[in-house]
Amino acid sequence: KTPMLSLSIGPLALPVAPLKLLLSYLMAAWLARWFLARTNKGDAKGPEKGPGKQAGDVLLNALLLGLLAGRLVFVAQHAQDYAAEPWAALDVRDGGWNPWAVAVTVLAWVAWRQYGVPALRLALWAGAALGLGVWLASSALLSFYQPKTLPQVQLVDLESGRSAPLPHLSPGKPRVINLWASWCGPCRQEMPMLAAAQQREKSVDILFINEGESAYAVRAYLRTHQLALRHVWLDPQSALGPALGSRGLPTTLFVDAQGQVVDTHMGVLNGPALASKLKQLQF
């Protein structure tokens, strides 16, 4: 099986997690409108102010409120981490959501709204059931296609020039593996935070894998930005990203001491999100 962390559309690489939410909503709204059309209570195309649009609006609001609740619960669960950087709670790019809070809020909103519009009751519940079903099924499918072990990609140590396969780097120790490039804006944004974490964390090794750039370019970038990093490796052929199913940067892997990939993240990370994932990695 081929891992899949992102979906490539032309030059764009989109993380799959938000795409599954979009697909879930679209399927839910479509079924609600189809159900109303079949029961002669609406138009399958969703007239501008008809029952089809009303049902779609209820389901969209349910999703938005669910995401808000999921974010608030996640931040509350990791309040100690976010206390140091409270504005990071607004940075939803870190992927911090509580899925149970999302699901419960969606169902609670639909249950409340259906009392106000009894003509839409069955359509709303049918749409909500399909949307949650698509979400669960796509989550299970993506979990199946998540990388479980590290691929045997040969990397080059920036400092010594020696070559080694990725699984052999820092064996027997939890690892955070960050794929980056100097031309990548989000990579540059999170690099100082990861550099500070590398200096601070002693029980976890943080590895920086540069994708496709020369040793000269990497050294020049680190020197210019005064980044004293350890464990910097080169992937000259940019083979690691595709092997992991990710064509976008930055991509970060969280690997336990047994070499199993326990979590992945495509996109920029902030300090609180990294702290929460490190706790998951070490326990």
NUVEX-107226 format. One line per 4 residues: for each residue x, y, z of N, C-alpha, C, O. Coordinates in steps of 0.001 Angstrom, whole numbers, plus 500000, padded with zeros to 6 digits. Layout:
X/Y/Z/X/Y/Z/X/Y/Z/X/Y/Z | ... $
This chain:
500838/498808/500000/500000/500000/500000/500878/501250/500000/501981/501240/500548 | 500384/502325/499382/501112/503576/499288/500595/504551/500322/499398/504840/500330 | 501461/505083/501213/500997/506049/502211/500422/507298/501537/500771/507617/500401 | 499546/507994/502246/498943/509199/501685/498736/510217/502794/497804/510105/503590 $
499623/511218/502837/499491/512303/503804/498977/513569/503159/498491/514467/503845 | 499084/513651/501816/498620/514839/501123/498066/514438/499766/498333/513349/499258 | 497285/515349/499195/496714/515150/497871/497286/516216/496957/497178/517407/497248 | 497895/515800/495853/498517/516744/494933/497521/517158/493854/496923/516320/493179 $
497357/518486/493711/496536/519048/492637/497418/520040/491899/497586/521178/492337 | 497983/519603/490772/498947/520433/490068/500144/520684/490962/500718/519742/491508 | 500536/521967/491123/501685/522265/491986/501334/522308/493462/502221/522442/494304 | 500041/522196/493791/499615/522288/495187/499602/520919/495847/499239/519921/495225 $
500001/520884/497108/499894/519673/497928/499021/520016/499121/499408/520819/499969 | 497840/519407/499188/496878/519722/500233/496836/518598/501258/496781/517429/500876 | 496859/518920/502555/496724/517865/503575/495361/517209/503468/494367/517874/503177 | 495312/515905/503702/494064/515171/503484/493070/515357/504622/491872/515169/504410 $
493523/515723/505834/492610/515831/506976/491476/516825/506736/490320/516452/506935 | 491736/518082/506317/490615/518989/506062/489779/518580/504861/488592/518901/504796 | 490381/517872/503905/489630/517450/502735/488550/516445/503097/487480/516436/502488 | 488820/515598/504086/487799/514621/504474/486616/515306/505152/485484/514838/505034 $
486863/516408/505863/485770/517172/506462/484919/517827/505381/483690/517827/505464 | 485577/518385/504366/484845/518994/503261/483996/517960/502533/482834/518213/502217 | 484576/516801/502271/483831/515727/501608/482642/515289/502454/481558/515049/501922 | 482836/515183/503770/481749/514766/504664/480590/515747/504599/479431/515338/504521 $
480896/517040/504631/479826/518041/504565/479112/517992/503217/477883/518014/503166 | 479866/517927/502140/479247/517913/500802/478320/516719/500638/477231/516852/500080 | 478737/515562/501115/477891/514371/501015/476653/514511/501895/475561/514104/501498 | 476815/515083/503087/475676/515273/503994/474657/516223/503380/473460/515936/503385 $
475125/517357/502850/474210/518328/502244/473529/517748/501017/472338/517971/500800 | 474285/517001/500209/473691/516393/499004/472571/515422/499372/471502/515449/498763 | 472814/514562/500370/471787/513583/500740/470552/514274/501311/469428/513864/501021 | 470745/515319/502122/469595/516034/502678/468754/516637/501566/467528/516543/501607 $
469389/517259/500565/468648/517853/499458/467984/516775/498607/466848/516939/498162 | 468692/515679/498384/468112/514575/497601/466895/513990/498317/465886/513682/497683 | 466993/513840/499636/465892/513289/500419/464672/514203/500337/463545/513727/500205 | 464897/515518/500417/463787/516459/500329/463137/516443/498953/461918/516561/498832 $
463964/516297/497912/463416/516235/496561/462564/514979/496372/461506/515033/495744 | 463023/513855/496913/462277/512604/496763/460956/512630/497510/459992/511975/497114 | 460921/513392/498593/459686/513474/499381/458865/514715/499015/457923/515080/499718 | 459250/515372/497872/458522/516537/497357/458492/517710/498335/457545/518497/498355 $
459549/517810/499146/459619/518928/500088/460732/519906/499721/460984/520865/500450 | 461378/519672/498623/462462/520570/498244/462959/520253/496856/462448/519355/496186 | 463934/520978/496440/464526/520838/495126/465904/520228/495283/466705/520714/496082 | 466198/519170/494537/467503/518508/494651/468647/519463/494372/469762/519267/494855 $
468360/520521/493575/469419/521483/493279/469548/522539/494368/470465/523359/494345 | 468626/522511/495317/468731/523457/496434/468376/524873/496042/469289/525669/495818 | 467073/525252/495941/466702/526619/495612/467278/527594/496627/467638/527226/497745 | 467351/528842/496204/468064/529822/497011/467519/529962/498420/468285/530141/499367 $
466204/529883/498567/465626/530041/499892/464726/528858/500245/463876/528972/501128 | 464901/527739/499572/464047/526588/499797/464551/525683/500890/465577/525958/501511 | 463816/524579/501135/464210/523632/502187/465593/523029/501974/466316/522757/502933 | 465958/522822/500695/467277/522243/500434/468398/523120/500955/469339/522634/501584 $
468295/524429/500688/469319/525359/501188/469272/525440/502710/470310/525525/503366 | 468065/525414/503267/467936/525486/504725/468602/524291/505400/469298/524441/506405 | 468382/523106/504838/469020/521916/505402/470538/522002/505273/471269/521653/506201 | 471012/522476/504100/472455/522632/503926/473062/523604/504914/474160/523383/505424 $
472326/524706/505188/472818/525692/506152/472904/525107/507561/473860/525364/508293 | 471892/524315/507932/471908/523688/509265/473118/522776/509395/473804/522788/510417 | 473380/521987/508361/474506/521047/508418/475846/521778/508391/476798/521362/509051 | 475917/522874/507625/477160/523652/507605/477425/524277/508973/478549/524239/509472 $
476388/524850/509572/476552/525423/510909/476935/524358/511934/477724/524615/512844 | 476367/523157/511777/476721/522056/512685/478206/521742/512580/478876/521529/513591 | 478723/521713/511344/480146/521426/511151/481015/522524/511745/481996/522234/512430 | 480665/523788/511489/481468/524899/512001/481465/524935/513526/482504/525148/514151 $
480295/524725/514118/480225/524693/515582/480973/523482/516139/481602/523567/517194 | 480902/522361/515430/481638/521177/515859/483137/521420/515860/483836/521026/516793 | 483636/522078/514800/485064/522381/514739/485465/523348/515854/486532/523205/516451 | 484610/524328/516131/484904/525260/517219/484971/524525/518556/485891/524738/519346 $
483987/523660/518801/483983/522901/520053/485190/521975/520138/485809/521849/521194 | 485520/521330/519026/486666/520432/519016/487964/521156/519309/488841/520622/519988 | 488088/522375/518794/489287/523167/519055/489355/523609/520514/490405/523513/521149 | 488221/524098/521047/488195/524570/522424/488515/523440/523402/489244/523642/524373 $
487971/522255/523145/488234/521125/524038/489710/520725/523961/490328/520441/524986 | 490272/520703/522756/491692/520354/522605/492575/521343/523346/493500/520949/524057 | 492288/522642/523178/493094/523666/523859/492957/523530/525373/493932/523687/526107 | 491735/523236/525837/491530/523060/527279/492299/521850/527799/492841/521883/528903 $
492347/520774/526997/493079/519577/527406/494580/519861/527528/495276/519230/528324 | 495062/520806/526738/496499/521123/526739/496701/522576/527181/497545/523294/526645 | 495907/522984/528167/495918/524381/528618/497298/524818/529091/497698/525961/528867 | 498028/523917/529741/499352/524286/530253/500296/524646/529110/501096/525573/529233 $
500204/523916/528000/501068/524199/526851/500674/525509/526171/501538/526292/525777 | 499375/525744/526036/498915/526949/525353/499015/528194/526237/498972/529313/525724 | 499148/528022/527549/499245/529181/528439/500469/530031/528109/500430/531255/528232 | 501546/529386/527694/502770/530127/527367/502635/530875/526040/503285/531901/525839 $
501792/530366/525130/501571/530994/523824/500072/531038/523548/499590/530289/522698 | 499320/531894/524242/497862/531871/524097/497373/532137/522685/496341/531602/522279 | 498104/532962/521920/497672/533239/520554/497772/532010/519662/497132/531953/518611 | 498560/531034/520066/498675/529806/519266/497361/529039/519229/497151/528206/518348 $
496469/529319/520189/495159/528658/520179/494368/529008/518931/493480/528258/518527 | 494686/530151/518310/493983/530581/517093/494623/530002/515835/494062/530107/514744 | 495779/529399/515984/496502/528857/514825/496048/527422/514564/496679/526473/515028 | 494955/527269/513824/494376/525944/513617/495197/525097/512652/494873/523931/512429 $
496257/525666/512074/497101/524875/511186/497816/523753/511921/498312/522817/511294 | 497875/523840/513266/498585/522805/514017/497799/521500/514109/498318/520496/514597 | 496540/521508/513639/495768/520264/513589/495241/519788/514917/494916/518609/515062 | 495143/520686/515908/494689/520282/517231/493173/520331/517364/492600/521409/517516 $
492516/519167/517308/491068/519064/517441/490748/517839/518290/491479/516849/518278 | 489652/517923/519022/489153/516748/519722/488008/516169/518895/486944/516784/518830 | 488187/515009/518259/487167/514491/517337/485847/514157/518019/484783/514293/517415 | 485909/513716/519288/484668/513394/519993/483833/514647/520229/482609/514612/520107 $
484491/515750/520565/483771/517006/520760/483136/517476/519456/482025/518007/519456 | 483848/517276/518337/483292/517633/517029/482012/516836/516764/480979/517412/516424 | 482084/515513/516920/480950/514648/516603/479756/514938/517512/478625/515027/517034 | 479995/515085/518818/478895/515327/519760/478222/516665/519468/476997/516768/519518 $
479019/517692/519164/478450/519009/518882/477631/518998/517601/476561/519604/517546 | 478119/518319/516570/477365/518212/515314/476002/517581/515569/474982/518110/515127 | 475976/516462/516273/474711/515767/516541/473794/516602/517431/472581/516626/517222 | 474368/517289/518424/473556/518109/519320/472912/519269/518561/471749/519595/518799 $
473661/519894/517649/473110/521010/516875/471987/520533/515955/470939/521174/515865 | 472207/519411/515275/471160/518879/514402/469922/518511/515216/468799/518775/514788 | 470119/517899/516393/468987/517521/517250/468198/518746/517687/466969/518704/517750 | 468900/519840/517990/468209/521049/518419/467481/521716/517262/466328/522122/517409 $
468146/521837/516101/467560/522542/514962/466388/521790/514348/465475/522421/513814 | 466384/520469/514406/465311/519728/513756/463958/519939/514438/462913/519730/513821 | 463973/520353/515713/462720/520657/516387/462078/521927/515823/460856/522073/515845 | 462899/522832/515324/462353/524064/514771/461863/523934/513349/461082/524763/512882 $
462309/522909/512656/461894/522705/511250/461513/521242/511071/462281/520484/510480 | 460339/520820/511569/459962/519410/511508/459910/518847/510098/460107/517646/509912 | 459648/519688/509094/459590/519199/507714/460953/518719/507228/461046/517941/506279 | 462008/519189/507888/463367/518816/507475/463952/517716/508349/465093/517307/508134 $
463201/517230/509323/463738/516350/510352/464455/515130/509765/465628/514897/510056 | 463758/514366/508950/464354/513142/508414/465528/513453/507489/466531/512740/507490 | 465399/514529/506693/466488/514893/505779/467741/515283/506556/468853/514912/506178 | 467557/516035/507645/468715/516452/508439/469416/515257/509070/470643/515162/509040 $
468627/514338/509646/469240/513184/510289/469908/512267/509265/470964/511695/509533 | 469284/512132/508087/469905/511310/507036/471223/511925/506595/472222/511224/506440 | 471222/513268/506387/472457/513934/505982/473534/513854/507046/474697/513581/506747 | 473133/514098/508322/474110/514033/509410/474696/512636/509541/475897/512482/509765 $
473848/511612/509401/474335/510232/509513/475324/509910/508397/476354/509280/508634 | 475004/510349/507173/475923/510082/506067/477224/510855/506256/478306/510314/506030 | 477125/512121/506672/478339/512912/506865/479265/512297/507893/480470/512200/507664 | 478711/511877/509031/479541/511234/510049/480081/509896/509559/481210/509519/509876 $
479267/509182/508783/479736/507909/508237/480904/508096/507282/481869/507333/507314 | 480812/509122/506423/481917/509412/505491/483163/509821/506265/484276/509425/505919 | 482969/510616/507317/484104/511053/508136/484793/509859/508790/486018/509742/508748 | 484001/508973/509393/484589/507807/510058/485260/506872/509059/486355/506367/509305 $
484588/506647/507927/485152/505737/506917/486442/506303/506329/487423/505578/506161 | 486438/507603/506015/487651/508200/505452/488775/508235/506480/489943/508071/506128 | 488429/508449/507759/489452/508428/508812/490072/507038/508936/491287/506903/509087 | 489229/506004/508872/489746/504637/508944/490618/504321/507738/491663/503682/507866 $
490178/504779/506554/490953/504524/505341/492300/505230/505401/493329/504649/505056 | 492289/506489/505843/493546/507230/505933/494464/506625/506984/495683/506600/506808 | 493881/506136/508079/494695/505482/509103/495368/504234/508533/496524/503944/508842 | 494634/503503/507701/495207/502308/507081/496381/502663/506172/497357/501919/506077 $
496269/503824/505501/497317/504225/504569/498385/505124/505203/499301/505570/504512 | 498278/505392/506503/499332/506143/507168/500599/505295/507237/500522/504082/507430 | 501772/505930/507078/503016/505159/507228/503148/504647/508657/502963/505399/509614 | 503467/503368/508794/503620/502769/510126/505094/502616/510513/505448/502666/511691 $
505935/502432/509513/507374/502307/509749/508106/503268/508815/507542/503747/507830 | 509356/503538/509136/510135/504476/508339/510660/503798/507075/511154/502673/507146 | 510565/504460/505918/511062/503863/504670/512583/503823/504640/513256/504602/505315 | 513106/502904/503848/514558/502719/503744/515158/503704/502740/515717/503305/501719 $
515033/504984/503045/515583/506033/502181/516977/506396/502675/517174/506647/503864 | 517948/506425/501758/519321/506764/502114/519469/508273/502255/519071/509031/501371 | 520041/508698/503367/520244/510110/503649/521724/510385/503877/522503/509473/504152 | 522099/511649/503759/523505/512051/503905/523618/513025/505066/522900/514023/505119 $
524518/512734/505995/524734/513600/507150/525416/514893/506701/526456/514855/506044 | 524830/516029/507057/525384/517316/506632/526788/517528/507185/527650/518083/506504 | 527015/517088/508413/528293/517364/509066/529413/516465/508577/530501/516948/508261 | 529160/515147/508508/530239/514205/508188/530226/513736/506736/531243/513263/506230 $
529092/513861/506070/528991/513381/504701/528723/511894/504584/528642/511369/503474 | 528583/511196/505720/528310/509755/505646/526864/509502/505259/525988/510340/505470 | 526635/508335/504691/525293/507958/504241/524716/506900/505169/525442/506030/505651 | 523402/506974/505425/522734/505998/506284/521248/505969/505941/520682/506989/505547 $
520610/504798/506090/519161/504733/505880/518413/505376/507040/518874/505326/508180 | 517284/505966/506762/516523/506697/507775/516233/505874/509036/516401/506403/510135 | 515806/504606/508935/515494/503868/510169/516682/503705/511108/516494/503447/512297 | 517903/503851/510594/519089/503655/511422/519512/504926/512167/520478/504897/512929 $
518806/506032/511960/519174/507269/512626/518527/507319/514008/517309/507193/514129 | 519339/507504/515048/518874/507563/516448/517998/506372/516807/516889/506560/517308 | 518467/505146/516563/517635/503976/516882/517416/503828/518379/518264/504218/519182 | 516275/503264/518749/515967/503007/520147/515572/504230/520945/515507/504172/522173 $
515306/505343/520268/514959/506581/520953/513780/507224/520234/513713/507165/519006 | 512843/507837/520966/511765/508568/520282/512353/509664/519400/513341/510307/519755 | 511716/509865/518230/512249/510829/517267/511143/511708/516704/510013/511262/516503 | 511487/512955/516458/510671/513857/515653/511454/514104/514377/512583/514591/514421 $
510863/513773/513254/511560/513871/511968/510864/514936/511135/509706/514787/510747 | 511594/516014/510867/511034/517170/510176/511599/517273/508768/512810/517406/508593 | 510730/517213/507759/511127/517394/506368/510952/518866/506020/509881/519435/506231 | 512010/519487/505483/511972/520924/505265/512825/521313/504061/513555/520491/503505 $
512718/522576/503674/513577/523168/502648/513666/524660/502925/512744/525242/503496 | 514765/525281/502526/514976/526695/502847/514031/527610/502081/513784/528737/502509 | 513490/527136/500938/512573/527965/500148/511136/527888/500668/510266/528609/500180 | 510878/527025/501648/509527/526774/502157/509216/527744/503297/509830/527670/504362 $
508260/528655/503075/507904/529649/504081/507466/529058/505408/508000/529458/506442 | 506510/528117/505436/506118/527503/506706/507272/526792/507413/507326/526762/508642 | 508204/526215/506628/509381/525574/507238/510221/526597/507977/510660/526359/509102 | 510441/527742/507338/511234/528806/507985/510523/529329/509223/511168/529709/510200 $
509189/529351/509184/508426/529869/510320/508582/528979/511551/508734/529482/512664 | 508545/527660/511356/508585/526768/512507/510001/526372/512919/510187/525805/513996 | 511001/526658/512086/512357/526203/512357/512922/526712/513685/513504/525908/514413 | 512791/527999/514052/513339/528433/515344/512698/527713/516524/513375/527401/517504 $
511391/527446/516435/510715/526729/517519/511249/525304/517628/511477/524815/518734 | 511452/524635/516498/511998/523281/516515/513448/523276/516988/513872/522357/517689 | 514211/524304/516603/515604/524402/517055/515666/524552/518577/516497/523928/519237 | 514779/525387/519125/514748/525551/520586/514331/524253/521263/514874/523899/522309 $
513375/523541/520679/512937/522263/521249/514069/521243/521216/514203/520434/522134 | 514885/521277/520160/516004/520335/520082/517011/520584/521202/517576/519637/521748 | 517235/521833/521541/518146/522154/522634/517553/521782/523992/518277/521423/524920 | 516231/521873/524093/515560/521682/525385/515254/520224/525700/515430/519778/526833 $
514796/519487/524699/514340/518112/524905/515531/517148/524888/516276/517094/523909 | 515703/516402/525953/516820/515469/526040/516396/514024/525792/517227/513185/525443 | 515119/513731/525968/514661/512353/525820/514188/512043/524408/513847/510899/524106 | 514165/513056/523535/513691/512890/522159/514717/513498/521221/515219/514592/521478 $
515035/512810/520143/515906/513370/519113/515057/514018/518033/514114/513407/517529 | 515390/515257/517674/514711/515955/516589/515649/515988/515398/516738/516559/515461 | 515209/515365/514307/516017/515242/513095/515455/516162/512023/514243/516237/511822 | 516350/516859/511341/515958/517763/510264/516423/517167/508930/517622/517040/508682 $
515474/516809/508090/515787/516203/506791/515499/517219/505700/514341/517534/505425 | 516558/517732/505078/516377/518706/504010/516058/517993/502697/516721/517027/502319 | 515042/518484/502022/514575/517861/500790/515126/518577/499555/514691/519675/499207 | 516093/517929/498902/516503/518328/497559/517522/519430/497432/517859/519804/496309 $
518037/519977/498531/518987/521081/498414/520412/520588/498665/520623/519545/499284 | 521369/521344/498180/522771/520960/498326/523255/521253/499738/522653/522033/500476 | 524366/520601/500094/524967/520844/501407/525366/522303/501546/525214/522885/502621 | 525876/522905/500472/526283/524313/500512/525088/525205/500819/525185/526105/501653 $
523949/524962/500147/522757/525789/500356/522232/525643/501776/521807/526624/502387 | 522257/524429/502302/521753/524201/503660/522652/524884/504676/522163/525549/505589 | 523962/524726/504525/524891/525377/505456/524732/526899/505410/524741/527560/506448 | 524587/527444/504211/524437/528892/504070/523164/529380/504765/523166/530425/505416 $
522090/528621/504623/520834/529022/505260/520962/528983/506786/520560/529926/507467 | 521517/527904/507315/521652/527771/508770/522578/528845/509337/522341/529374/510423 | 523637/529157/508585/524574/530184/509044/523922/531566/509012/524081/532347/509950 | 523197/531869/507951/522549/533176/507811/521531/533416/508927/521416/534525/509448 $
520796/532365/509285/519740/532505/510287/520203/532092/511693/519404/532024/512626 | 521508/531818/511824/522111/531509/513131/521368/530359/513833/520989/530457/515000 | 521180/529297/513095/520506/528110/513623/521558/527030/513882/522114/526455/512947 | 521820/526765/515153/522805/525748/515524/522087/524417/515713/521787/524013/516836 $
521819/523745/514601/521055/522499/514639/521974/521284/514679/523062/521284/514102 | 521510/520255/515371/522139/518940/515293/521249/518029/514450/520099/518360/514165 | 521783/516902/514062/521025/515888/513322/520389/516468/512053/519195/516305/511806 | 521213/517141/511265/520746/517651/509976/521189/516684/508886/522376/516389/508746 $
520228/516198/508124/520498/515230/507068/519958/515737/505736/519006/516515/505681 | 520596/515272/504669/520202/515676/503316/519520/514525/502596/519944/513373/502685 | 518472/514856/501892/517784/513913/501010/517915/514480/499595/516985/515114/499098 | 519059/514258/498944/519359/514949/497682/518324/514703/496587/518067/515591/495774 $
517732/513519/496555/516770/513186/495507/515327/513502/495898/514402/513212/495139 | 515132/514090/497070/513768/514365/497579/512908/513111/497526/511751/513149/497107 | 513496/512001/497959/512790/510711/497883/511927/510430/499098/510985/509640/499022 | 512240/511071/500224/511546/510715/501461/510083/511161/501450/509201/510401/501852 $
509823/512382/500993/508445/512874/500959/507513/511939/500197/506510/511496/500756 | 507817/511623/498928/506963/510691/498185/506853/509317/498838/505799/508684/498778 | 507941/508849/499462/507895/507541/500128/506925/507549/501305/506384/506509/501681 | 506711/508735/501885/505784/508872/503008/504376/509255/502547/503451/509316/503357 $
504215/509512/501245/502918/509928/500737/502657/511406/500907/501503/511834/500903 | 503720/512205/501058/503572/513643/501233/504469/514371/500241/505683/514170/500219 | 503857/515215/499426/504622/516027/498480/504655/517489/498902/505086/518352/498137 | 504196/517766/500130/504211/519125/500639/505146/519264/501819/505439/518286/502507 $
505614/520474/502052/506498/520784/503171/505895/521932/503966/505192/522783/503421 | 506184/521941/505275/506904/520922/506054/506013/519734/506373/504794/519863/506494 | 506642/518582/506506/505982/517366/506975/506773/516852/508179/508001/516770/508135 | 506070/516511/509238/506736/516088/510471/506204/514733/510911/504993/514511/510947 $
507114/513835/511243/506768/512498/511734/507131/512392/513215/508114/512975/513672 | 506325/511643/513946/506594/511373/515359/506731/509869/515512/505777/509118/515307 | 507943/509438/515879/508308/508021/515861/508675/507588/517274/509460/508259/517944 | 508114/506472/517731/508415/506014/519091/509742/505280/519142/510407/505113/518119 $
510123/504843/520327/511430/504204/520517/511542/502880/519791/512652/502407/519544 | 510416/502270/519442/510413/501001/518699/510452/501215/517188/510438/500248/516426 | 510500/502471/516750/510573/502763/515328/509229/502824/514633/509175/502833/513403 | 508126/502868/515402/506791/502945/514815/506359/504408/514702/506520/505188/515641 $
505814/504763/513553/505297/506116/513343/503953/506222/514067/502990/505554/513691 | 503889/507058/515100/502668/507160/515901/501819/508354/515500/500636/508402/515836 | 502394/509323/514788/501616/510483/514357/502358/511169/513217/503573/511032/513074 | 501606/511908/512413/502189/512683/511319/501492/514033/511262/500357/514184/511716 $
502184/515001/510702/501567/516316/510535/502158/516978/509301/503377/517074/509155 | 501274/517435/508410/501720/518217/507256/501327/519661/507478/500160/519960/507731 | 502293/520557/507385/502043/521965/507628/502816/522449/508837/503508/521680/509504 | 502684/523743/509108/503466/524356/510175/502982/523883/511540/501786/523681/511752 $
503924/523710/512462/503630/523378/513851/503956/524584/514731/504885/525339/514447 | 503179/524754/515804/503544/525755/516794/504019/525045/518068/503939/523821/518175 | 504510/525825/519020/505082/525250/520234/504120/524390/521030/504479/523268/521387 | 502904/524863/521331/501974/524036/522101/501600/522737/521400/501478/521697/522048 $
501414/522784/520071/501077/521564/519344/502224/520561/519416/501997/519363/519591 | 503463/521054/519280/504617/520158/519389/504677/519542/520783/504937/518347/520919 | 504437/520346/521820/504489/519836/523196/503451/518743/523408/503737/517731/524048 | 502242/518939/522872/501197/517923/523044/501556/516640/522333/501267/515554/522834 $
502185/516743/521168/502563/515547/520418/503751/514837/521065/503851/513611/521006 | 504647/515603/521681/505768/514977/522383/505280/514169/523580/505832/513110/523881 | 504247/514662/524266/503680/513899/525377/503090/512589/524876/503254/511544/525505 | 502410/512651/523752/501839/511447/523144/502940/510469/522760/502777/509254/522873 $
504062/511014/522304/505158/510180/521827/505873/509455/522961/506375/508347/522771 | 505923/510072/524135/506717/509517/525228/505930/508664/526206/506515/508072/527112 | 504611/508588/526042/503813/507793/526992/502984/506769/526250/502247/506005/526872 $
